[in-house]
């Protein structure tokens, strides 16, 4: 992490505004980024979405919730959240 003096990198009006909140303290300002959401880089999110679509399809075809819970190793409440989720 690189420390910079606020008076050297911030406009005077912005520095004055920040001093109203945190005078004499260290403040971390995060980088601007387009960080991907959980699981998108590893593919986990896509795998869960695919699994949930399969569960919903099987439920619509008449598969009971307890059977789906056993088949996918999930709790019945989790299956209910998946199949009754508003689209």
C-alpha positions in Angstrom: 0.0 0.0 0.0 1.3 3.4 -0.9 0.8 6.3 1.5 0.4 9.7 0.0 0.0 13.1 1.7 -3.6 14.3 1.3 -2.6 17.9 0.7 -0.4 16.8 -2.2 -3.0 14.6 -4.0 -6.4 16.1 -3.2 -8.0 19.3 -4.2 -8.2 21.8 -1.3 -12.0 21.7 -1.2 -12.1 17.9 -1.0 -9.4 17.8 1.6 -11.4 20.3 3.7 -14.5 18.2 3.4 -12.7 15.0 4.4 -11.2 16.8 7.4 -14.7 17.3 8.6 -15.0 13.5 9.1 -11.5 12.2 9.8 -9.0 14.9 10.7 -5.5 13.6 11.5 -6.3 9.9 10.8 -5.2 7.4 8.2 -7.9 6.7 5.6 -7.8 3.8 3.1 -9.3 4.7 -0.2 -10.0 1.5 -2.3 -9.1 1.2 -5.9 -11.8 1.6 -8.5 -12.5 -1.9 -9.8 -15.1 -4.0 -11.6 -14.7 -6.8 -9.2 -16.6 -9.9 -10.3 -19.3 -11.2 -7.9 -18.8 -14.3 -5.8 -18.0 -17.5 -7.7 -17.9 -15.9 -11.2 -14.2 -16.3 -11.7 -14.0 -19.8 -10.4 -17.2 -20.9 -12.2 -18.9 -21.9 -8.9 -21.8 -19.4 -9.5 -22.5 -20.9 -12.9 -22.5 -24.4 -11.5 -24.9 -23.5 -8.7 -27.2 -21.7 -11.2 -27.2 -24.8 -13.4 -28.0 -27.0 -10.4 -30.8 -24.7 -9.3 -32.3 -24.7 -12.8 -32.2 -28.5 -12.8 -33.9 -28.7 -9.4 -36.6 -26.2 -10.5 -37.2 -28.2 -13.7 -37.5 -31.5 -11.8 -39.9 -30.0 -9.3 -42.1 -28.6 -12.1 -42.1 -32.2 -13.5 -43.5 -33.4 -10.2 -40.5 -34.5 -8.2 -41.2 -34.1 -4.4 -39.1 -31.8 -2.3 -37.8 -34.6 0.0 -36.6 -36.6 -3.0 -34.8 -33.5 -4.4 -33.2 -32.8 -1.1 -31.8 -36.3 -0.9 -30.7 -36.3 -4.6 -28.9 -33.0 -4.4 -27.7 -33.4 -0.7 -29.5 -30.2 0.4 -31.9 -29.4 3.1 -35.6 -29.3 2.3 -35.7 -25.6 3.2 -33.0 -24.9 0.7 -34.9 -26.8 -2.0 -38.0 -24.8 -1.2 -36.1 -21.5 -1.5 -34.9 -22.6 -4.9 -38.2 -23.9 -6.3 -40.4 -21.1 -4.9 -38.0 -18.3 -5.8 -39.8 -15.5 -7.7 -38.5 -15.1 -11.2 
